[in-house]
Amino acid sequence: MTKLSKYLSYVLYLLLAVTLVFAGLFYFGGEVEDAGYPLYTESFLNWGKVLLMIAAAVAILFEIANLLLHPQAAIRSLISIALLGVIVVIAYSMGDGTPLQLVGYKGPDNVPSMLILGDTFLYSTYILIGGALVAILFTEVSRIFK
């Protein structure tokens, strides 16, 4: 086990421990009176955002390092990034900004820009899951004919 691997496993265990603490607070920390949702919901969601940002930063840094170490693979990476951009543009064009009729909701997020952003995330996820399923199916079917 290399030194870096050892440190990374410590970081992984630390992140797991913090996540378990937040999960425990979320599930066993009580509820907000007259609201019916857990007391630590916002903290739990913020921790999820932090983990998402860490994952995105690590993915970007490792991709940049990979491009610097293996410049011949840059074309494949650029094609992948362009394909993801096309998927996001398609998902964005499918988004609907019509405000929702939500009984009792007075929040600031029922506006076209936020609704289109939410639709973009959802449609991008649907497209990527569909692509993954098609790739799995194609791989399995192609193995039958080999």
N, C-alpha and C positions, 0 to 999 in steps of 0.2 A: 504494500500500500504506500503510495507516494505521499509526500507531505501535503501537497495540494488536495489530494483526495481525502486525506484525514481531516483537514480543515473544512472542506466542503461538507463532509458528513456531520461535523459538529454544527455547522450553520443549518443544515437540514433538520437536525434534531431540535435546534433552538426554535426554528420556524414552526415545527410541528408542535412543540410545547406551548408556544404562544397561541397557536391556533386552538389547541385543546382548552386553554384557559378561556379564550373568547367564546368558544362553543359552550363550555360549562356555564359561563355567565349568561349567555343567550338563553340556554334551555332551563337553567335553574335559578336565574337571578330575579325572578318575579315579573310582574306585569305592570304596565302603566295604568293607573286607575282610570276608569271610564273609557279606555281606548282599546283594550283587549289584545295588545301586542306586547311582546317581551320588552323589558326595561332597557336592555343593552342592544337593541336592534341596530341603532345607528353606529355604535362602536364595532359591532360584528361586520356590518357592511363596509365601514371604513377600513377595517383590517383586510377584507377581501380586495378592496381597491389597492391597498398597499402591496398585497401579494401579486396582484395583476400587474402593477407598475414594475415591480421587481422582476417578474417573469419577462415582461416586454423588454426591459432594459438589458437583461442578461441575453435574451435572444438576439437583440440588435448588436450588442457588443461581440458576441461570438460570431455572428454573421460577418461583421466588419473584420474581425481577426481572421476568419476563414478566407475572406476575399484577399486580405493582404498576404496570407501564407500560400494561397493557391489561386493566383490571378487568372489561370486558364478556366476556372470554374465560374468566373464572374458572369459569363453570358447566361448560364443556366439560372443563376440567382436573379439576374435582371429580368429574365423571362418570367420567372415565378412572381416577382414583385409586380410586373406589368399585368400578369393574369389576375392577381389579387386586386389590383387597381380597377381592372375591367369589371370584376365581380362587384366591387363596391359601387361603381358607377351604375351598373344595372340595378342593384338593390336600391340605390338612392332614387333612381328614376321610377321604381315601383312604389315608393313611399307615398303615403297619403297624409296631407296636412290638415284635413278637416277636423276641427275641434270636436272632442267627444262630449256627449251629454251624460255627465257623471253626477248623479244625485249626491248633494252634500259636499262635493269637492270644490274648494275655493283656492287651490294651490296655483303656483305660477307656471306649471309645466304643461298645461293643456293649451299649448300654442303650436302653430304649424311647424316651427323650426324643431321643437323637441319631439313632436309626433313623427316627423319625417326621419329624424335621427334614430328614434326607436325602431321605426319600420326598417330603416337601413340595416341596423344591427340584426333584427330578426330575419329579414330576407337574406342577408349575407350568410347567417348561420344555416338557414334552410338550404341555400345553394351549396355551401361547403359540405354539409352532411350528405346531401344528395350526391355530390361528386365523389365523396368517400365511399358511399355505398355502391355507386357505379364502378369505381375502381376495384373494390373488393370483388364484386360480381364478375367483372372482366378478368381479373387475375385467376379466380377459381375456374371459370369457364375455359380460359386459355390453357390452364394446366391439364384439363381433361383431354384436349386435342394434341398435347405434346407427346 
